[in-house]
Amino acid sequence: MGFPLPLELIQTVLEFIIAEENANVPPYVTQNTNLAPYATVNRDWQAIIERQTFSSIKINTNKRLAEFKQLPWDQLSWSQRRSHIREIHFIVELESYDGEARTLYENEEEMQRNSKVFTTSIQSLFNALSEWPDNEAGISLSIMAQSPGDISAQGPEARKQRGWGKSRLLTDDIWDKRYERS
């Protein structure tokens, strides 16, 4: 059996790993370093990595919200992970739309459906969070609505195909504004 490393040294090693993996990532791309494999080194590494990976979570689909609600937060290991959460980024998934709809704002019927989806999703998240004990450190919550058809929800290839970066005068695409009136 080896000698345990000081926690400060483990933290420094992980900071180098994160910096190396994110070195060539453009600033507009969400940096998502996968530290999970390093959590298996030993319990000290696991504790530090979980503190890092659970500090900010993103719930970006209805499926992810259902999974989030099903996690056994009352079990000891999940209770500890929950205590690391400082930020929740919640993205309500609105209806998707196709190419022709990219040039039109939503109609009244779509607006009502999206408003219902938004309200139901927010209530579901708040119901799940209401079962958590108070967190003295607090949690920051950001809420956003987005459709899979929005250009911001698509990858670089789809953005390029839709003419992202070109003048809006050269295209009829209204980008992410389709549901802005909901």
C-alpha positions in Angstrom: 0.0 0.0 0.0 1.3 3.5 -0.9 1.4 6.6 1.1 -1.6 8.9 0.9 -1.0 12.3 -0.9 -1.9 15.5 0.9 -5.3 16.7 -0.2 -3.8 20.0 -1.5 -1.5 18.0 -3.8 -4.4 16.0 -5.2 -6.4 19.2 -5.8 -3.4 20.7 -7.7 -3.0 17.5 -9.8 -6.8 17.7 -10.7 -6.5 21.4 -11.6 -3.7 20.5 -14.0 -5.8 17.7 -15.5 -8.7 20.2 -16.0 -6.5 22.8 -17.5 -4.9 20.3 -19.9 -8.2 18.9 -21.1 -9.7 22.4 -21.6 -6.6 24.0 -23.2 -7.9 23.7 -26.8 -11.6 24.3 -26.1 -13.0 27.5 -27.6 -14.3 29.9 -24.9 -17.9 29.7 -26.2 -18.0 25.9 -25.7 -19.2 24.6 -22.4 -16.1 23.0 -20.8 -17.0 19.5 -19.5 -14.0 17.8 -18.2 -14.7 14.1 -17.3 -13.1 13.6 -14.0 -15.2 10.6 -13.1 -12.5 8.0 -13.9 -10.1 9.7 -11.5 -12.6 9.2 -8.6 -11.8 5.5 -8.6 -8.2 6.1 -7.5 -9.1 6.1 -3.8 -11.6 7.7 -1.3 -9.6 10.9 -1.0 -9.7 11.4 -4.8 -13.4 10.5 -4.9 -14.2 13.1 -2.3 -12.4 15.9 -4.1 -13.7 15.0 -7.5 -17.3 14.7 -6.2 -17.0 18.1 -4.7 -15.9 19.4 -8.1 -18.3 17.5 -10.3 -21.4 18.1 -8.2 -20.8 21.8 -7.5 -22.7 22.7 -10.7 -25.3 20.6 -12.3 -27.3 21.0 -15.5 -30.8 19.6 -16.0 -31.6 20.2 -19.7 -34.3 17.8 -20.7 -37.5 16.4 -19.3 -35.8 13.0 -19.1 -32.9 14.5 -17.0 -35.5 16.1 -14.7 -37.2 12.8 -14.1 -33.8 11.1 -13.4 -32.9 14.0 -11.0 -36.1 13.5 -9.1 -35.5 9.7 -8.8 -32.0 10.0 -7.3 -31.9 8.6 -3.7 -30.9 12.0 -2.2 -31.7 10.7 1.3 -29.1 8.0 1.2 -25.8 9.0 2.8 -23.6 9.0 -0.3 -26.2 11.0 -2.3 -26.8 13.3 0.7 -23.1 14.2 0.7 -23.1 14.8 -3.1 -26.2 17.0 -2.7 -24.3 19.1 -0.1 -21.7 19.9 -2.8 -24.3 21.5 -5.2 -23.9 25.3 -5.4 -25.5 25.9 -8.8 -28.4 24.3 -10.7 -28.8 25.3 -14.4 -32.3 24.3 -15.4 -33.2 24.4 -19.0 -36.9 23.8 -19.8 -37.2 21.9 -23.0 -39.9 23.5 -25.2 -41.5 21.9 -28.3 -39.1 21.2 -31.2 -39.8 22.8 -34.6 -38.7 22.2 -38.2 -37.0 24.3 -40.9 -40.0 26.2 -42.1 -41.0 27.2 -38.6 -37.6 28.9 -38.1 -38.9 31.9 -40.0 -42.1 32.3 -37.9 -42.9 33.3 -34.4 -45.1 30.8 -32.5 -48.8 30.9 -32.8 -51.3 31.2 -29.9 -51.8 27.4 -29.6 -48.0 26.8 -29.5 -47.6 29.5 -26.9 -50.2 27.9 -24.7 -48.6 24.5 -25.0 -45.1 25.9 -24.2 -46.4 27.9 -21.3 -48.0 24.7 -19.8 -44.7 22.8 -20.4 -42.7 25.6 -18.7 -45.0 25.9 -15.7 -45.2 22.1 -15.2 -41.4 21.7 -15.5 -40.8 24.5 -13.0 -43.3 23.1 -10.5 -41.7 19.7 -10.8 -38.3 21.0 -10.1 -39.4 23.1 -7.1 -41.4 20.1 -5.8 -38.2 18.0 -5.9 -36.1 20.7 -4.3 -38.7 21.4 -1.6 -37.9 17.9 -0.1 -34.2 18.9 0.4 -33.0 20.2 3.8 -32.0 23.8 3.9 -28.5 24.4 2.5 -26.8 27.1 4.6 -24.4 27.9 1.8 -27.2 28.4 -0.6 -27.8 27.3 -4.2 -27.8 29.5 -7.2 -30.6 28.6 -9.7 -30.7 29.7 -13.3 -33.7 28.9 -15.4 -33.9 29.1 -19.2 -36.3 27.8 -21.8 -35.0 26.3 -25.0 -36.3 24.2 -27.9 -34.2 21.5 -29.6 -34.8 23.5 -32.8 -33.1 26.6 -31.4 -29.7 27.3 -32.9 -28.1 27.6 -29.4 -29.2 24.0 -28.7 -27.5 22.6 -31.8 -23.9 21.7 -32.5 -21.4 23.5 -34.6 -22.3 21.7 -37.9 -26.0 22.6 -37.6 -25.1 26.2 -36.8 -22.9 26.3 -39.9 -25.7 24.8 -42.1 -28.2 27.4 -40.8 -25.8 30.2 -41.6 -24.9 31.2 -38.0 -22.5 34.0 -38.1 -23.9 35.5 -41.3 -25.8 38.7 -41.3 -29.4 38.3 -40.3 -30.3 40.3 -43.4 -29.1 37.3 -45.5 -31.5 34.8 -44.0 -35.1 34.5 -42.9 -34.2 32.4 -39.9 -35.2 34.1 -36.6 -32.7 32.0 -34.7 -33.7 31.6 -31.1 -36.5 34.1 -31.1 -39.3 31.7 -32.2 -40.6 31.3 -28.6 -39.5 34.6 -27.1 -43.1 35.7 -26.7 -44.1 32.8 -24.5 
